[in-house]
Amino acid sequence: MTDICSALHDLLNTDEDLEAVARRHFAEDYKQRTNGSWDDRAGFLEHIRHLRSVVQSVEIEVLDEFVSGTRYADRHVVTVFKNDGSLTKQEVYVFAQLDSAGKFTTLEEVTLMLTGDADDRDLGNAK
């Protein structure tokens, strides 16, 4: 079964092929809603490609995590170290569904910026 910490680490802290990472953590019909905006798998991967171009690395601190059958929820803080030397920190609230293989099928999240530039407020939706 995947979890948010493993998925974010593989997506943003490695140079591993993005499609390979996506196959490991996300179902083929994956959908994500971030701060009210839905993306299908292609839109989500476009977002991650953009993040990979501006992010040097991330640190993830899971504050709360709950799994019950195919339901997954967590609250985590992600510290984003950007290529320009700046950093932003966001608290993220996640509710998700897992398939029988333990991959995310849907994920709904809300982000709260704790520190960073005003331009980073929409980092969770940036493409």
C-alpha positions as CSV (number, residue, x, y, z in Angstrom):
1,M,0.0,0.0,0.0
2,T,1.2,3.5,-0.8
3,D,1.2,6.5,1.5
4,I,1.6,10.2,1.0
5,C,5.1,10.4,2.3
6,S,6.4,7.7,0.0
7,A,4.5,9.1,-3.0
8,L,5.8,12.6,-2.5
9,H,9.3,11.5,-1.9
10,D,9.4,9.4,-5.1
11,L,7.7,12.2,-7.1
12,L,9.8,15.1,-5.9
13,N,13.1,13.8,-4.3
14,T,14.2,11.5,-7.1
15,D,15.0,11.7,-10.8
16,E,13.2,8.4,-11.3
17,D,11.0,8.3,-14.5
18,L,7.7,10.1,-13.6
19,E,5.6,7.5,-15.3
20,A,7.2,4.7,-13.3
21,V,6.6,6.6,-10.1
22,A,3.0,7.2,-11.1
23,R,2.4,3.5,-11.9
24,R,3.7,2.6,-8.4
25,H,1.6,5.0,-6.4
26,F,-1.4,6.0,-8.5
27,A,-4.2,4.1,-10.3
28,E,-4.6,4.6,-14.1
29,D,-7.9,6.4,-13.5
30,Y,-6.4,8.6,-10.7
31,K,-8.1,12.0,-10.0
32,Q,-7.0,14.7,-7.6
33,R,-8.8,17.8,-6.3
34,T,-6.5,20.4,-4.8
35,N,-8.1,23.5,-3.2
36,G,-11.3,22.9,-5.1
37,S,-9.8,22.2,-8.6
38,W,-10.0,18.7,-10.1
39,D,-7.3,17.2,-12.3
40,D,-7.2,13.8,-14.0
41,R,-4.0,11.8,-14.1
42,A,-2.6,13.7,-17.1
43,G,-3.2,17.0,-15.4
44,F,-1.7,15.8,-12.1
45,L,1.4,14.6,-13.9
46,E,1.7,18.0,-15.7
47,H,1.6,19.6,-12.3
48,I,4.4,17.2,-11.0
49,R,6.5,17.9,-14.1
50,H,6.2,21.7,-13.3
51,L,7.1,21.1,-9.7
52,R,10.2,19.0,-10.7
53,S,11.3,22.0,-12.7
54,V,11.2,24.5,-9.8
55,V,11.7,22.3,-6.7
56,Q,15.1,21.1,-5.5
57,S,13.7,18.8,-2.8
58,V,11.0,18.4,-0.2
59,E,10.7,17.3,3.4
60,I,7.5,15.7,4.5
61,E,6.4,15.5,8.1
62,V,3.3,13.3,8.6
63,L,1.4,14.7,11.6
64,D,-1.6,12.4,11.4
65,E,-2.3,9.4,9.2
66,F,-5.3,7.0,9.2
67,V,-6.1,4.0,7.0
68,S,-9.3,2.0,7.1
69,G,-9.8,-0.5,4.3
70,T,-9.6,1.6,1.1
71,R,-9.9,4.9,2.9
72,Y,-6.8,7.0,3.6
73,A,-6.5,10.3,5.4
74,D,-3.5,12.4,6.6
75,R,-2.3,15.7,7.7
76,H,1.2,16.6,6.8
77,V,3.6,19.5,6.5
78,V,5.7,19.7,3.4
79,T,8.7,22.0,3.3
80,V,9.6,22.8,-0.3
81,F,13.2,23.8,-1.1
82,K,13.1,25.6,-4.4
83,N,15.8,25.9,-7.0
84,D,16.0,29.6,-6.5
85,G,17.1,29.1,-2.9
86,S,13.7,30.1,-1.3
87,L,11.6,27.7,0.7
88,T,7.9,27.4,1.4
89,K,6.1,25.4,4.0
90,Q,2.5,24.2,3.7
91,E,0.2,22.1,5.9
92,V,-1.8,19.7,3.8
93,Y,-5.1,17.9,4.7
94,V,-5.7,14.8,2.6
95,F,-8.7,12.4,2.1
96,A,-8.1,9.7,-0.4
97,Q,-9.3,6.3,-1.8
98,L,-7.1,3.3,-2.5
99,D,-7.7,0.5,-5.0
100,S,-7.3,-3.2,-4.2
101,A,-3.6,-2.9,-5.1
102,G,-3.1,-0.1,-2.5
103,K,-2.7,2.7,-5.1
104,F,-4.4,6.1,-4.8
105,T,-7.5,6.3,-7.0
106,T,-8.8,9.7,-5.8
107,L,-7.1,12.2,-3.6
108,E,-8.7,15.4,-2.3
109,E,-6.5,17.9,-0.5
110,V,-6.5,21.4,0.9
111,T,-3.3,23.3,1.5
112,L,-2.5,26.0,4.0
113,M,0.6,28.0,3.5
114,L,2.6,28.4,6.7
115,T,5.7,30.2,5.3
116,G,6.8,31.4,1.9
117,D,6.2,34.0,-0.8
118,A,2.7,35.0,-1.7
119,D,3.4,33.5,-5.2
120,D,3.8,30.1,-3.5
121,R,0.2,30.2,-2.2
122,D,-1.0,28.3,-5.3
123,L,2.0,25.9,-5.5
124,G,-0.4,23.0,-5.0
125,N,-2.1,23.8,-8.3
126,A,0.9,25.2,-10.3
127,K,1.5,23.9,-13.8
